[in-house]
Structure formats: C-alpha cells, structure tokens
C-alpha cells in the first residue's frame, strides 16, 4: 500500500532534481560572425584606424576571449566575412532568416552578431523590425582591430555574450552593446568614426553593462521583435529605397536618378526639420505622382525630429515623414514596410509606431 506513495515521491524528487539541473545549466549563446573591424587586423599595434577588416574567423574570436566559457555555452557560425559598408539587402535577408531559425530553437537562449560598425545600426534596426522573438539578440562591433593597442573588441564581445545570456535582456528588442552601453537597435547610431565611444542614441542608452552585469534605466517605447507586424520568414525580397542628401544648392538630379533606377521610395535626407529646398519641390511632387514615395528625414546627427506638415504640406503632397529616424534607418523601415503596403497613410502609421 505504500509503494505508489513512495513511487510518486521518487518521481517528484527526480523532477525537482531535473529542474534544478536545468536551472543551474549555463545558457546557450550562438555567435553569428559577419566580419567587420572586430574581426580586423592591422600591420602594427599603433594602427587603430588603418587596418584590414574581416580577417579573423569566428572560432579565433571566441578563443581570444576564454572568459566567455564562464558566462555561457558559446558556439560560433561564420555567416559572412565582409566589411559592413558592403552589406546589401540580400545580406540582411540571409542573416535575418538565420537569426529567426536559431531563435526558434529550444537550445538557443541568446544570439550575438559580430558586425562591422559602418552599417551595424542598419542591421540592428532591420532585425528589430522582423525577428519574432523575445530572446535577446545583441549586435556588437569594435572601433579598433584586435591587433591595436587598447583594442575594444574583446571586452565588447564579452559584454555582448553576457547581455545575451542574461534573462533580464529578454523582450527589450535588438540591442547594441559597445563601450559598456546597452543601446536599442532602433535608436543607436554611429556618431564618430575614430573613437571607442562612437555609438550613441539621441535619447540615451537603455542601460549599462559592468563586469558582465546588466543595469537597466529605460525601456524601448516603439514596437519591435515579438510585437512587430513584420516577419522575416515571410519576406523574400526588399524593395529598393534610395537616399538623396539635401543641401542649400541641391538639384533634383539624384532624386530623379534614384527613381529611374527603380527606387520605390526615396528618403530625403534634409536639413533641420527635414526641410526641402523649394527648387526641388516640383520634382519630388512629380515623382510622387509617378508612384514613388517621398519620405522626409533629417541629416541632423544628434537626433533630427521631423514634424509632419511643419516645413512642407505633407498632407497635400502625400509625403511621409520619418519621425525621429535618421535617413539610413528610414530607408530600412521604408523597405520593410513596402513589403506589406503601398498606401502612404499606412506608411506614415508605421513610421509613427516603429
């Protein structure tokens, strides 16, 4: 009569032990390597700005930071080995689909992506829009190659893995971890090209990471990842979106050339509040009449905030404003949004929400 009782106790004990073992097991983090400065090498230790990017493979990157083994079970995959200025839409799609597949695996708790800094912010924002998961996804790069004095790549990578392994990073969207800061992939941009404190958000970082521990100060307010209406698994191609730079003596040449080259939307990287010089307004209105979307952004570095119907009558011209997104991020969002809608009012809603 006591056997069933003891059997149940044994089963419960075994279940508890299994749960404790699972709880004690270190998290599993996959590092997807794409190249960039963090995988670069210079001729001398004094070469911090002159070097060859994308030279060191992912296994050597991991081996160079043995402390990673104390943080997580880490494995690496070499997705690309390129300098990030050459990151195309096809690269974005390939990387996004691999991230999505890994995020679906029960044995993957977090994903780190090593990336060149030139377009790191674009890839981070793209993944923030299209990956349907609440698992931590962290992009990381470095401003100096590993061969340089005071190279920043080792600590940046350690921090990125620590962030991706931490449960408190879940649900916060795609992160960028450099120079001890935890920034939102939506907000952060490269502000200077020769300092380790190169990446900044105009609205401040989400938090800091100190000795492998995350400290959070704010949360992202815009829609992202698991709460996004976009899904990388349903996107096969990205429409072409071009960027034309506004200035005081600007001509319509660049806008017209982009449209002739097949651009479905053109991001106007305007001065100030996305201002448009009066001599190009007729050309932009004509392009809109031909079906090309015009999106007013600002090339103000520290946070251009474009107000609708302020500098231009956007309602009358059927133009879209980029809200606080810089031109390169506006290009990413416009391209992703155009996979779902061609309606300008819907595009404007998307720019407000994301």
N, C-alpha and C positions, 0 to 999 in steps of 0.2 A: 504493500500500500504506500510505502514511502518512495519507491523507485521513480514514479512520474514526477514527484515533487523535486527530488534531487536532480533528475534529468533536466527539469526546467531551470533549476538553479545553475546547473552546469552550462546550459545554453546561454542563459543570461550573462554569466560570468565571461564566457567566451566572446559574446557580443560586445561586452564592455571593454575587454582587452583589445579586441579588434578596433573598436572606436578610438581607444587611447593610442593604439599604434598608428592609426591613420592620422590622428590629431598631431602626433609627435613627428610624423614624417615631414621632411622639408618640402616646400613647394617646388613644382616643376616649372622652370622658365626656359623658353626657347628663344635663342638669339638669332634673328634673321639679319644677315650682313648684306649690305648693298654697296660698300665701298666708302669713298669719301676720305677726308683728312684723317679721321680716326684710324683708318687703315693705310695712312700715308707714310712716306719715309723721305727724309732729306739727306743731302750729302754730308752735312756736318751738324753737330749739336747746336750750333748757332743759327741754323736755318729754321726759323719758326714760321716764315711766310713764303719761303721758296722751297718747294718740295714736289714730289710726285704723289698724287692722291691714289687711293685704291690699289695698294701694292701688297698689303698684309692680309692673308686669308683669315677666315673667322676662327679656325682652330688655334692659330697663333695668338689672336686677340684674347681668346679665352685663357689660353695657357699663360699669357702675360699678366693675368690678374688671378693668382691662385686663391685669393681670399673669397672669390665667388663661390667656391665649394662650401664655405661656411654659411652662405646665405640661402642657396637653393641648389637643387639638381639642375645643372645647366647643360644644354646641348645646343649646338650651332648648326645653321644651314647657310650656305653661300647662295643667295638668291641672285645677286648681281655683283659685279666688281667694277664700278664705274664712278667717275666724278659726278656729283649730283647736278651740275649745270646741264648734263645731258639726259636728265630724267624726262622721259616722254610720257604721254598719256598711256601708251602701251605698258611702260614700266609700272605706272600707277595701278593699272588693272591687274597685271600679273602679281604684283606684291599684295594688293588688296585681297585677291582671291586666296592667296596662300595664308594670309593672316586670318581670313574668315574660316578657312578649313581648320587651322590649328585651334582657333577659339572654340570650335565645336567639340574638340577632343576633351574627354573627361580627364586625361592625364596631363593636360596643359593648364597651368594656373595663371600664367602671365606670359606676355610676349614683349621682347625688346627688339628694336630695329636700329641697327647702326647705320648712319646715313651721313652723306656729305652735307655741310651746313648751307650751301648756296640755295638749295630748294627744300631743305628739311621742313620748313614751315608749311610749304605747299602739300607735301606728302602727309604731314601730320593732320592738316585740316581735311584733306581728302579722306583719310581713314576715319577721322572723327565723324564724317558725314555718312559713311557707307558700311561700316562694320557693325553688325547687330550682336553686340555682346556687352556685358558689364565687366568682363575680365580686364585687368589692367593691360594697356598697350602703351609702351613707353618708347619714344624715339630719342636717340642720343647721338651726338657727334662730338667733335673736338675742334678747337681752333688752331691747335698745333699738332704736328705729326708726332708719333711716339718716339722718334729719334731726337727730338728737340729738348733743350733744357727747359725745365718746368712744363713738360708736356701735360696736358689736361685730360687726355683720353682715358687713362687708367681709372682715375677717380670718377670721371663721368660715367664710365661703363659700370663700375661698382655701384654707384648710386642708382643707375637705371635698373640694374638687376634687383637691387634692394627694394626699389619702389614697386617694380612689377611683382615681386614676391610677397608684398605686404597686402593683407586683406583690406586695409583701410584705403587702398587705392582703387578698389572696385567701384564702378558706377560713376566715376568722375570724368569719363571721356578719355580721349587720347591725350597723353601727357608728353611733354618735352622736358628732359632733365639734363641741364648743363649748368656748370658754375654753381652747384649746390642748390639751385632753384627748381621748384616743381611748377611748370607753366602749362596752361591749357594749350593744346594744339590748335585751338581756334584762334586764340589771341596773339600768341607769341610770334615775333618776327626778328630777323637778323638785322640789328641796327648799326653794327660796325664790323669791319672785316679783319681787324688785326688785334683784337683784344679777347681775352677769355670770357669776359662779361659781355659777349656780343648779342645774346638773345634776351629780349625784353618784351613784356606785354605792356601796352599803354594803360591797362587797368590794374597792373600789378600781378605778381605771381600768385598761384593758388596756395603755395606753401614753400617750405624749405626741406631739404634733406641733410641731416647732420649725423655723421658716423653711422650711416645706414638706417636711420630712423626718420620717418616722415612726420612733418609738423604742418598741419593744415590751417589756413587762415580764412579762406573763402571757397565758395563752390561755383562752378560754371552755371550761368543762368540760361544759356541758349540750348536748344535741342541738340542731341548728339547720340551717337552709337545706338544703344538698345532702344532709345526713344526716337530715332530718326525714321522718316518715311522712305529713306533710300536704302537699298540693299545691294551690295557688291555682287551678290550671286545672281542678280537679275540684270546686271549691266554688262554688255558685251563690247560696246564702243562708247567713246565720249565725243560729243560734238565739238567741233573746233571753235574755240573762243580766242579772240586776239586782244591785245592791249596796245593802245595808242597813247603816247605821252603828250600831255598838254603843256603848253608854254605860251609866252606872250606873243610870239610871232608864228604860231602854229598854222600849218596849212592842212587841207583836207586830204592830202596825198596818202598818208599812212592809213587812214580810216577806209578810204576807197580801195586801196590795195588789199587790205585785210578782207574786205567783203568780196572782192574779186577772187581772192584765194580760197573762198569757201567758208569764211567765218559765219557762224550762226548768230553770234553776239560779239559786240566789241565793248571792251571795258575802256572807258575814257578815264585815264589817269590824270585827273585835272588838278589845277592849283586850288589851294584853300578848300572851300566847300564844294569840291568837285566842279569848279567853275569851268564854263565852256566859252572860249573866245568867240565873239559874235560873228567873225568871218567864217567859222566852220559850222555854225548852227544850221544853215540851209543844207549843207551836205549831209549832216547827221540826220536831219529830218527826212531827207530823200532816201537815205539808207534804211531808215525805219519803215518808210513806205514800201520799200522793197522786201520787207520781212526780216531785216537784220535788227536784233535787239540792241539798244544802246543803254549801257549801264554806267551811270556817273559814279566814279570813285575819286579818291584824293591821293596825291602822292606825298602828302604831309607825313613825315616819318613817324612822329611820336603819337599818332592817333588822329587820322583825318576822319571827321564825323560829318557825313553828308546828309543834309536835311532835304526832304522832298519838297519841291515847289519853292525852294528858297532862292537859289541862283538862277534857276530855269523853271519854266512852267511844265513840269514833268507830266502832269495830268493831260495837258493839252497836246504835248508832243508824243505821248505814250512811251516815255522813257522810264527806266528803273533806276533807283538809287541803291548804292552798295552799303548803306548804313555806315558802320564803322570798319568795314573790311577794306584792307589795302588792295591795290589793283591785282596783285598776284593771287591773293585769296579770293577776291571777287571772281577771278577767272575760273578758279576751281569750283566755286559754288554754282556759277552760271552753267558750266559744262555739265555738272551733275544734275542740276535742276532741269536742264533741257532734255534729259533722258526721260522725263516724266510729263513735261508740259511745254507748250509754246505760247501760252497765254501770259501777257505781260502783267496782269493783275496777280496771277498765281506766282509769277516770278518775284514780284515785289513782296508778297506774303512770305515767300521762302527766305528772302533776304532779311526780313524783319525777324523771323523765327530762328534762323541758324547763324 
